[in-house]
Amino acid sequence: MKIENSLHRLEKDFTSGSYELGLMAIEILLDYLELSNKDWRKNLPLLCRRLVGTKPDMATLLNISHLTLLESERKNSSKENVKRTLFKMKSDLKDSVKKIGEVGQSLLSEKSVLMTHSRSKTVFTVIQEGVKRGVIERMYVTQSYPLGEGIIFSREIKKLGIETLLIPDSSMGPYLPRCDFVLLGGDALTEKYLVNKVGSLPLALLSRYTQKPLYCALDTFKFIPSNLYSLREGKNSLFEPVPLSLISNVITEEGVINRGDVKKNLQSIIEKKWKKRRAIGLLKQD
């Protein structure tokens, strides 16, 4: 019952970002291992499939499930080994967000003015660190409908003590020329495109039209090969793809991937991260 309730909360959570949902998924897997009997290995793939199914557009959940299954299938691996893998992922996820905040400072200059869309923990840490260093002057945050996460995000940013203006999504155009660059988070990054909340593509196109750089900040838990990732698109979709050609730089915990090298470097990182794919078939959705 505890696992079922946790899965339900995860599925119905539409305001938390990939970071928070990733931590929630790890806790669900740890709870399962703690409560399960000797058949834990047999039922683990089903739980991983259900985890991925709660948020199929979020690559973080797929990566966490993939790495968990790989460890469970490793020869002579035990329940304790899988637990250690999960605790390491939890630690790595937290550390990566902190590092992204520090790495992102290399793209900020004195009195930077930024625009962002939706709500992202990685974007928040870049802003938070920038405020500490006194290099961010103002933030423009879109309301980010249909869910309006930007309304919540603008309040969180305002608490940092920085001038923050909440603007309608339809007002991106008039306000963008006042900004130095756009900073987005993301729910998945393939070697072809970034996936983020709807409204990200119009903002990316506007940034190109106004010649404003577009940076995205996200940890490598969101990196995934395009042939293993299928974005659900339709009139009710909350996510949309942004072509890499519209992105200037990618800020990760491992450093900044610069414009011009984005596709090549991403492909190298993704291939390395997904070198072992034996467990991926277990995650295929019916």
Helices and strands as residue ranges (DSSP letters): H 2-12, H 18-35, H 40-54, H 59-73, H 79-103, G 104-107, E 112-116, H 121-132, E 136-142, H 149-158, E 163-167, G 169-171, H 172-175, G 176-178, E 181-184, E 188-189, E 193-197, H 200-209, E 214-217, G 220-222, G 226-228, E 239-243, G 244-246, E 249-252, E 255-257, H 262-273, G 280-283
